[in-house]
Amino acid sequence: MAANNVNLESNGSGEKRGKLLVLFPIMYLSGGTCVALITLGGGTMKLFFEIACGTKPLTTVEWFLVFICCAILLAQLPNLNSVAGVSLIGAISGVSYCTLIWVVSVSIGRPMDVAYYPLKAKAEMPWICSIVNALGIVALAFRGHNVVLEIQGTMPTSTKHPSRVPMWRGVKFAYFLIAMCLFPLAAAGYWTYGTLIPANANGGLFNVLLDYHGQDTSRFLLGLISLLVVINCLSSFQIYAMPVFDNLEFIYISTKNRPCPWWLRSAFRAFFGCLAFFIAVALPILVSLAGLIGAIALPVTFAYPCFMWIVIKKPQKYSAMWYLNWGLGCLGIVMSFLLVAAAIWSLVYTGVKPHFFNPR
């Protein structure tokens, strides 16, 4: 349990306060990410079947249901250690489809009417808010911070070999891979399509590739990319749902004071999968709220570690490190408020068609 891995008992009611401050953003980010993965994975399943078979036998909601059934079956693996292989497959598929999308886009070439003029709004405030909102979307792209403590909690640790050392190496390598996937994708995508990319491209660059180069690209390549996206979404669902699974089990264990039986663990996971499916169908606009989701959970990455360091290490008051960590922590909180405000402003300014219970 990510929220329970940090012991702040030395600070009086620190443990309860820590749970309140950490549990909500972690559960919120895990749940929001899983709902977004259902929307993306189910929609891509539909695309894959259309590319492979040329027919549309199921509706979007039915494809969401197919995806969550597959995800719930995979979710029966008991803990993060057991999903290491699934995680590796997901990482390989993620790197593969990101690389394929930008390589195919660049190799085919730019559409005839591509342009690169700045997308500046008529008013200054919406333009600034759009930029700040984009930072929230970037923060969501590096969203692994909600499972970092969860993963570290499963690793063996001792005074000689603390778990934070391999964990820090793993985090650096993982974020390097994410950057190597997303930054070439963004640069190559903008070079190829420029301002032809819609402001709310929920399907990402793959949908833009289908719109402008769908006829010029082999069905095998398009099918392979869509299949890799589905595999990545199914694998990612297990990782981001694990904090929710563990906390549901922890509530049962702490209440009943006995181990959680396998059938109840399966029921908890099926319940969460069904709840995420319901939200994905009821609120299909959730993918458009990426900037807001990333902004609300930002303190977990930019603020909490600084405050935790002060509580755990107890540096001398008013020393350079004390000021540095307080300053960075407060800056992280301020950034989070600014990003939330900018995300809400952008949503109000651009407008979002809700189409509740009508995913497309």
Secondary structure as the mmCIF struct_conf table of DSSP 4:
data_model
#
loop_
_struct_conf.conf_type_id
_struct_conf.id
_struct_conf.beg_label_comp_id
_struct_conf.beg_label_asym_id
_struct_conf.beg_label_seq_id
_struct_conf.end_label_comp_id
_struct_conf.end_label_asym_id
_struct_conf.end_label_seq_id
HELX_RH_3T_P HELX_RH_3T_P1 ALA A 2 ASN A 4
BEND BEND1 ASN A 5 VAL A 6
HELX_RH_3T_P HELX_RH_3T_P2 GLU A 9 ASN A 11
BEND BEND2 GLY A 12 GLY A 12
TURN_TY1_P TURN_TY1_P1 SER A 13 SER A 13
HELX_RH_AL_P HELX_RH_AL_P1 GLY A 14 CYS A 53
BEND BEND3 GLY A 54 GLY A 54
BEND BEND4 LEU A 58 LEU A 58
HELX_RH_AL_P HELX_RH_AL_P2 THR A 60 LEU A 74
TURN_TY1_P TURN_TY1_P2 ALA A 75 GLN A 76
BEND BEND5 LEU A 77 LEU A 77
BEND BEND6 ASN A 79 ASN A 79
TURN_TY1_P TURN_TY1_P3 LEU A 80 LEU A 80
HELX_RH_3T_P HELX_RH_3T_P3 ASN A 81 VAL A 83
HELX_RH_AL_P HELX_RH_AL_P3 ALA A 84 ILE A 108
TURN_TY1_P TURN_TY1_P4 MET A 112 ASP A 113
BEND BEND7 LYS A 122 ALA A 123
HELX_RH_AL_P HELX_RH_AL_P4 GLU A 124 ALA A 141
TURN_TY1_P TURN_TY1_P5 PHE A 142 GLY A 144
HELX_RH_AL_P HELX_RH_AL_P5 HIS A 145 GLY A 153
TURN_TY1_P TURN_TY1_P6 THR A 154 THR A 154
BEND BEND8 MET A 155 MET A 155
BEND BEND9 THR A 159 HIS A 161
TURN_TY1_P TURN_TY1_P7 SER A 163 SER A 163
HELX_RH_AL_P HELX_RH_AL_P6 ARG A 164 TYR A 193
HELX_RH_3T_P HELX_RH_3T_P4 GLY A 194 LEU A 196
BEND BEND10 ILE A 197 ILE A 197
TURN_TY1_P TURN_TY1_P8 ALA A 199 ASN A 200
TURN_TY1_P TURN_TY1_P9 ASN A 202 GLY A 204
HELX_RH_AL_P HELX_RH_AL_P7 LEU A 205 HIS A 213
TURN_TY1_P TURN_TY1_P10 GLY A 214 ASP A 216
BEND BEND11 THR A 217 THR A 217
HELX_RH_AL_P HELX_RH_AL_P8 ARG A 219 LYS A 256
BEND BEND12 ASN A 257 ARG A 258
HELX_LH_PP_P HELX_LH_PP_P1 PRO A 259 PRO A 261
HELX_RH_AL_P HELX_RH_AL_P9 TRP A 262 ALA A 282
HELX_RH_3T_P HELX_RH_3T_P5 PRO A 284 LEU A 289
HELX_RH_AL_P HELX_RH_AL_P10 ALA A 290 ILE A 296
TURN_TY1_P TURN_TY1_P11 ALA A 297 LEU A 298
HELX_RH_AL_P HELX_RH_AL_P11 PRO A 299 PHE A 302
TURN_TY1_P TURN_TY1_P12 ALA A 303 ALA A 303
HELX_RH_AL_P HELX_RH_AL_P12 TYR A 304 LYS A 313
HELX_LH_PP_P HELX_LH_PP_P2 PRO A 315 GLN A 316
TURN_TY1_P TURN_TY1_P13 LYS A 317 TYR A 318
BEND BEND13 SER A 319 SER A 319
HELX_RH_AL_P HELX_RH_AL_P13 ALA A 320 THR A 350
TURN_TY1_P TURN_TY1_P14 PHE A 356 PHE A 357
#
